[in-house]
Amino acid sequence: MSAPAKSKKTIVIDENTPLLLLAGPMFLELFLNTMLNNVDTLMLSHYNESAVGAVGNANTIMFMMNIMFSVIATATNVVVAQYLGAKQFDKMNMIYSLSIIVNFVVGLVLSAAFCAANPLIMQFLNVSDAMRPHSMIYIYIVGGAGFVTAVFNVLLQILRCNGYTKIGMWISLAINIINIFGNFLFLYGPLKPLNMGVAGVAVSTVAARAIAVTVLMGFFLLKIGKISLRYLKPFPWSLLIKMIKIGLPTAGEHLTYNLYQTTLLSFVNRMGDDSVNARAYCNTIISFAMIFSNAAAMSTQIITGHLVGAEKPDLAYRRVFKTLRVTLPITIALASLNAILCRYTLHIFTDNMNIIALGQMIMIVDIFVETGRCLNMTFVSSLKAAGAFVFPLIAGIVCNWGLGLTTGYAVGVLLGFGVAGIFVGTAADECIRGLIVMYYWYKKKWVGKAVVDKKGSD
């Protein structure tokens, strides 16, 4: 049996936990993370416009790598929340050690695999000759250090489930400062003569994440628990298998969505560089509209996990609908504001009027995309926290490929509406899928699917 972990401070999360207590710091953390992801786009837009679309293509691949890392990270979120809710503190160090060590090994393997497959990835995405070298170097550097992100993801989930959401906010602030400073050095500062461009931005991104992992690990060891191979003797194969069963459907859901978006991106790449850049700039602006509902969904997921672990499904059921009544109106308002202001905000990135015109059409369609996405984030996150992992995967596969891809291709390519038509397909997918998962939650099909062992055995 693992050594007890309760000697360190435990923050109680239950039905009385205010949503803002978790969502507030998480909102700021996500906002800062969004800044980190998009500051490269902003700084590169004034350096080399071809590099912007190139990094946008590369980030699509980086997201796919992160999906692979999410198998264990997602399982960690669910298992830690439910076991803490069930007050089985004696198992926590073993769970922590298993999650971090396994994801580190997975990160090493995937980093090597994505770097080896880099040329094939560029060919599949139909990346233009002007953008291809930039995309490839970014993947080699950021993807090659993917194991850093793998460990970061697990540590962040552990801290969140233990109630330490503010540390993520401060870490994100530090990452942004380091990344912006590094970008400045390589693009405009003393290191500009090296002419590294995208490579310099990639190095800056990796350095910021590496520092963040170091700080998170120190905080974890100080406040939460321990990591050691001795907690894995004998190796907890049954728990690892359980975590893989939890994580694989979620990873599959994210993977099928990303492959679907990657296929849509291949359509956009055939529409010319203006369409590629319009998509990249709009995704930068859109990401800010998603932050509030995403933070609320993640916070509700943690609370739901604790309530399910404590065998309080009725309280979990009501809590999720309470969250939606707050997040949906705000999300629609933010997306509408983005559509109204985009003719001005897009000028931050470019003066190309064709790109701005394409962007305006995209942002109008995005109001419907964000409405559906809010439903999906809220209910899918809570279904996973309750132990229902397979249904979101099935709904995702059917709606992504059967509805989103076909509608996007029909409207964007066949009917000639271009990149905005591609977003119409995404809107159809998000809205219909959101209603489906909401109905599944409403019918309480998830009750009885908790993963925590009430008897306390592995």
C-alpha positions in Angstrom: 0.0 0.0 0.0 1.2 3.5 -0.8 2.4 5.9 1.9 -0.3 8.2 3.1 -0.5 11.6 1.4 -2.7 13.4 3.9 0.1 14.8 5.9 0.2 17.7 3.5 -2.6 20.3 3.4 -5.8 19.2 1.6 -8.3 21.7 0.3 -11.9 20.5 0.6 -14.0 20.6 -2.6 -17.7 19.8 -2.2 -21.2 21.0 -3.2 -20.6 24.3 -1.3 -17.5 25.2 -3.2 -18.2 28.5 -5.1 -17.6 28.1 -8.8 -15.6 31.4 -8.9 -13.2 30.0 -6.3 -11.9 27.6 -8.9 -13.0 29.3 -12.1 -11.6 32.8 -11.3 -7.9 31.8 -11.1 -8.5 29.3 -13.9 -10.0 32.0 -16.1 -6.9 34.1 -15.6 -4.6 31.1 -16.2 -6.4 30.3 -19.5 -6.3 33.9 -20.5 -2.6 34.0 -19.9 -2.1 30.6 -21.7 -4.0 32.0 -24.6 -1.7 35.0 -24.6 1.2 32.7 -24.7 -0.2 30.7 -27.6 -1.1 33.8 -29.5 1.8 36.2 -28.7 3.9 34.2 -31.2 1.2 35.0 -33.9 1.2 38.7 -33.0 4.9 39.2 -32.9 5.5 37.1 -36.1 2.8 39.0 -38.0 5.1 42.1 -37.8 8.2 40.0 -38.7 7.1 37.7 -41.6 3.5 37.1 -42.5 4.3 33.7 -44.1 5.6 32.6 -40.8 2.1 33.2 -39.2 0.3 30.7 -41.2 3.2 28.3 -40.9 3.1 28.4 -37.1 -0.7 28.0 -37.3 -0.2 24.8 -39.3 2.5 23.6 -36.8 0.3 24.4 -33.8 -2.4 22.2 -35.3 0.1 19.3 -35.1 1.3 20.3 -31.7 -2.3 20.1 -30.5 -2.5 16.6 -31.9 0.5 15.7 -29.8 -1.1 17.2 -26.7 -4.1 15.0 -27.3 -1.8 12.0 -26.9 -0.5 13.4 -23.7 -4.1 13.8 -22.5 -4.7 10.1 -22.1 -3.0 10.0 -18.7 -3.5 13.7 -17.9 -7.3 13.3 -18.3 -7.4 10.1 -16.3 -5.3 11.8 -13.6 -7.9 14.6 -13.3 -10.8 12.1 -12.9 -9.0 9.6 -10.6 -7.5 12.2 -8.3 -10.8 14.1 -8.0 -12.8 11.0 -7.3 -10.3 9.5 -4.8 -10.0 12.8 -3.0 -13.8 13.0 -2.9 -13.9 9.5 -1.4 -11.1 10.5 1.1 -8.8 7.7 0.1 -5.7 9.7 0.8 -3.5 6.7 1.2 -3.4 6.0 -2.5 -2.5 9.5 -3.7 1.3 9.3 -3.9 1.0 6.2 -5.9 -1.4 7.8 -8.3 0.8 10.9 -8.6 4.0 8.9 -9.3 2.3 6.7 -11.8 0.8 9.6 -13.7 3.9 11.8 -13.9 6.4 9.0 -14.7 4.2 7.3 -17.3 3.4 10.6 -19.1 7.1 11.5 -19.1 7.9 8.3 -20.9 5.0 8.7 -23.3 6.2 12.2 -24.0 9.7 11.1 -24.9 8.4 8.5 -27.4 5.9 10.8 -29.0 8.4 13.7 -29.3 10.7 11.4 -31.3 7.8 10.0 -33.4 6.4 13.5 -34.5 9.9 14.7 -35.4 10.5 11.7 -37.6 7.1 12.1 -39.3 7.5 15.8 -39.8 8.0 15.7 -43.7 5.0 13.4 -44.1 2.9 15.7 -41.9 3.7 18.7 -44.1 2.8 16.8 -47.2 -0.6 15.7 -45.8 -1.5 19.2 -44.8 -0.6 20.6 -48.3 1.5 23.3 -46.7 2.8 25.8 -49.3 6.5 25.9 -50.2 6.7 29.4 -48.6 5.4 28.2 -45.2 6.8 24.6 -45.1 10.4 25.4 -43.8 8.9 27.6 -41.0 6.4 24.9 -40.0 9.0 22.1 -40.0 11.5 23.9 -37.8 8.8 24.8 -35.3 7.7 21.2 -35.0 11.3 20.0 -34.7 12.0 22.3 -31.7 8.6 22.5 -29.9 7.6 19.0 -30.8 11.0 17.6 -29.9 10.5 19.0 -26.4 7.0 17.7 -26.2 7.8 15.6 -23.1 8.1 18.9 -21.2 4.4 19.6 -22.1 3.5 16.1 -21.1 4.8 16.5 -17.6 3.3 20.0 -17.3 -0.2 18.8 -18.2 -0.2 16.1 -15.5 1.2 18.4 -12.8 -1.4 21.1 -13.7 -4.3 18.6 -13.4 -3.0 17.4 -10.0 -2.8 20.9 -8.6 -6.2 21.8 -9.9 -7.9 18.7 -8.4 -6.3 19.6 -5.1 -7.8 23.1 -5.2 -4.6 24.9 -6.1 -5.8 26.8 -9.1 -4.0 30.1 -8.3 -0.6 28.6 -8.8 -1.5 27.9 -12.5 -2.4 31.5 -12.9 0.9 32.8 -11.6 2.9 30.2 -13.6 1.1 31.3 -16.8 1.9 34.9 -16.1 5.6 34.0 -15.7 5.5 31.9 -18.9 4.1 34.8 -20.8 6.8 37.2 -19.5 9.6 34.8 -20.4 8.1 34.0 -23.8 7.6 37.6 -24.8 11.1 38.5 -23.7 12.5 35.6 -25.6 10.6 36.4 -28.7 11.8 40.0 -28.5 15.4 38.9 -28.2 15.2 36.7 -31.3 12.9 38.8 -33.6 13.8 42.4 -32.7 16.5 42.5 -30.0 20.2 41.6 -29.6 19.8 38.1 -31.1 18.1 39.4 -34.3 21.4 39.1 -36.3 21.2 35.3 -35.8 18.2 35.5 -38.2 16.5 32.6 -36.4 12.9 33.9 -36.8 10.5 31.0 -36.2 13.2 28.9 -34.7 13.9 31.6 -32.1 10.2 31.8 -31.2 10.1 28.0 -30.8 13.2 28.1 -28.5 11.6 30.8 -26.4 8.4 28.8 -26.1 10.2 25.6 -25.0 12.4 27.5 -22.5 9.3 29.1 -20.9 7.6 25.8 -20.5 10.6 24.1 -19.1 10.9 26.8 -16.4 7.2 26.4 -15.6 7.5 22.6 -15.2 10.4 23.1 -12.7 8.4 25.5 -10.6 5.3 23.3 -10.7 7.2 20.3 -9.6 8.7 22.2 -6.7 5.3 23.4 -5.6 3.9 19.9 -5.9 6.6 18.4 -3.7 6.2 21.1 -1.1 2.4 21.3 -0.8 0.8 18.1 -2.2 2.7 14.8 -2.3 5.7 12.9 -3.4 7.0 11.1 -6.5 9.1 8.0 -6.3 9.5 4.7 -8.0 9.1 3.0 -4.6 5.4 3.9 -4.7 5.1 1.8 -7.9 6.4 -1.5 -6.2 4.7 -3.7 -7.0 3.7 -1.9 -10.2 0.0 -1.0 -10.1 -0.9 -2.5 -13.4 -4.6 -2.6 -12.5 -4.7 1.2 -11.8 -2.7 2.0 -15.0 -5.1 -0.1 -17.1 -8.0 1.7 -15.4 -6.5 5.1 -16.2 -5.8 4.1 -19.8 -9.4 3.0 -20.1 -10.5 6.4 -18.8 -8.1 8.4 -20.9 -8.3 6.6 -24.3 -11.9 7.5 -25.1 -11.2 11.1 -24.2 -8.0 11.1 -26.2 -9.9 9.4 -29.0 -12.6 12.1 -28.9 -9.9 14.9 -29.1 -7.9 13.0 -31.7 -10.9 12.5 -34.0 -11.8 16.2 -33.6 -8.3 17.3 -34.4 -8.0 15.1 -37.4 -11.3 16.4 -38.6 -10.1 20.0 -38.1 -6.8 19.1 -39.8 -8.7 17.8 -42.8 -10.7 21.0 -42.9 -7.4 22.9 -42.7 -6.2 21.0 -45.8 -9.2 22.4 -47.6 -8.3 25.9 -46.4 -4.7 25.5 -47.5 -5.9 25.0 -51.1 -7.8 28.3 -50.9 -4.6 30.4 -50.8 -2.4 32.0 -48.1 -4.9 34.8 -47.4 -7.5 32.2 -46.3 -4.8 30.4 -44.2 -3.8 33.6 -42.5 -7.4 34.8 -42.0 -8.1 31.5 -40.2 -5.0 31.9 -38.1 -5.8 35.5 -37.1 -9.5 34.7 -36.3 -8.5 31.6 -34.3 -6.3 33.9 -32.2 -9.3 36.3 -31.5 -11.8 33.4 -31.1 -9.6 31.8 -28.4 -10.4 34.7 -26.1 -14.1 34.2 -26.4 -13.7 30.6 -25.3 -11.9 31.3 -22.1 -14.7 32.0 -19.7 -16.9 29.0 -20.6 -13.8 26.8 -20.7 -12.7 27.9 -17.2 -16.2 27.3 -15.8 -16.4 23.9 -17.5 -13.1 22.8 -16.1 -14.0 24.0 -12.6 -17.3 22.2 -12.8 -15.5 19.1 -13.9 -13.4 19.2 -10.7 -16.4 19.8 -8.5 -18.4 17.0 -10.3 -15.5 14.6 -9.8 -15.4 15.3 -6.1 -19.2 15.0 -5.7 -19.4 11.7 -7.7 -16.5 10.3 -5.6 -18.4 11.3 -2.5 -21.5 9.5 -3.9 -23.6 12.7 -4.4 -24.8 12.4 -8.0 -28.0 14.5 -7.6 -25.9 17.5 -6.4 -23.5 17.0 -9.4 -26.5 16.9 -11.8 -27.9 20.2 -10.6 -24.4 21.9 -10.4 -23.8 21.4 -14.1 -27.0 23.1 -15.2 -26.4 25.9 -12.8 -23.0 26.5 -14.5 -24.6 26.5 -17.9 -27.1 29.2 -17.0 -24.2 31.5 -16.3 -21.8 30.5 -19.1 -24.0 30.3 -22.1 -25.3 33.9 -22.2 -21.8 35.3 -21.4 -20.3 33.1 -24.2 -22.8 34.3 -26.8 -22.2 37.9 -25.7 -18.5 37.6 -26.0 -18.7 35.9 -29.5 -21.1 38.7 -30.7 -18.7 41.4 -29.4 -15.9 39.7 -31.3 -17.9 39.7 -34.5 -18.7 43.4 -34.1 -15.2 44.5 -33.3 -13.2 42.2 -35.6 -12.9 44.8 -38.4 -10.8 46.7 -35.9 -9.1 43.9 -34.0 -7.9 42.2 -37.2 -5.9 45.4 -38.0 -3.7 44.5 -35.0 -2.3 41.6 -37.2 -2.6 42.8 -40.8 -3.6 45.6 -43.1 -4.5 43.2 -45.9 -8.1 44.1 -46.6 -8.9 40.7 -48.3 -7.8 38.9 -45.1 -9.9 41.3 -43.0 -13.0 40.7 -45.2 -12.6 37.0 -44.9 -12.1 37.3 -41.1 -15.4 39.3 -40.8 -17.3 36.5 -42.3 -15.6 33.9 -40.1 -16.4 35.8 -36.9 -20.1 36.1 -37.7 -20.3 32.3 -38.2 -18.3 31.9 -35.0 -21.2 33.1 -32.8 -22.9 29.8 -33.6 -19.7 27.8 -33.2 -19.1 29.2 -29.6 -22.8 28.6 -28.7 -22.4 24.9 -29.5 -18.9 24.7 -28.1 -20.1 26.1 -24.7 -22.7 23.2 -24.5 -20.0 20.7 -25.4 -17.4 21.9 -23.0 -19.8 22.0 -20.1 -21.5 18.7 -20.4 -18.6 16.6 -21.9 -16.3 17.7 -19.1 -18.8 16.8 -16.5 -19.6 13.4 -18.1 -15.9 12.6 -18.0 -15.7 13.6 -14.4 -18.6 11.2 -13.6 -17.0 8.3 -15.4 -18.9 8.4 -18.7 -16.1 8.5 -21.3 -17.4 6.5 -24.3 -20.5 8.4 -25.2 -18.7 11.7 -25.9 -16.3 9.8 -28.2 -19.2 8.3 -30.2 -21.0 11.6 -30.4 -17.8 13.3 -31.5 -17.0 10.8 -34.3 -20.5 10.8 -35.7 -20.9 14.6 -35.6 -17.4 15.6 -36.6 -17.2 13.5 -39.7 -20.8 12.9 -40.5 -21.9 16.5 -40.1 -19.1 18.9 -39.6 -16.8 17.7 -42.4 -19.5 17.1 -45.0 -21.2 20.5 -44.3 -17.9 22.3 -44.3 -16.9 20.8 -47.6 -20.3 21.4 -49.2 -20.6 25.0 -48.1 -16.9 26.0 -48.2 -15.7 24.2 -51.3 -18.6 23.0 -53.4 -20.8 26.2 -52.9 -17.7 28.4 -53.0 -18.1 30.3 -49.6 -14.5 29.7 -48.9 -13.0 29.6 -45.4 -16.2 31.0 -43.8 -18.1 28.0 -45.2 -15.6 25.7 -43.5 -16.6 27.4 -40.2 -20.3 26.8 -41.0 -19.5 23.1 -40.9 -17.8 23.5 -37.5 -20.9 25.4 -36.2 -23.2 22.6 -37.4 -21.1 20.0 -35.6 -20.7 21.9 -32.3 -24.4 22.9 -32.0 -25.9 19.5 -32.8 -23.3 17.6 -30.7 -23.9 20.0 -27.8 -27.6 19.3 -27.8 -26.9 15.5 -27.9 -24.5 15.5 -24.9 -26.8 17.8 -22.9 -29.7 15.4 -23.4 -27.5 12.5 -22.3 -26.7 14.4 -19.1 -30.3 15.3 -18.6 -31.4 11.7 -18.8 -28.8 10.8 -16.1 -27.2 8.0 -18.2 -23.9 8.7 -16.5 -25.1 7.7 -13.0 -23.3 4.6 -11.6 -20.2 5.0 -13.8 -17.8 6.3 -11.1 -14.3 4.9 -11.3 -13.4 5.2 -7.6 -13.2 1.9 -5.7 -15.4 2.5 -2.6 -13.7 -0.4 -0.9 -10.3 1.1 -1.2 -8.7 -1.6 -3.2 -6.6 -1.1 -6.3 
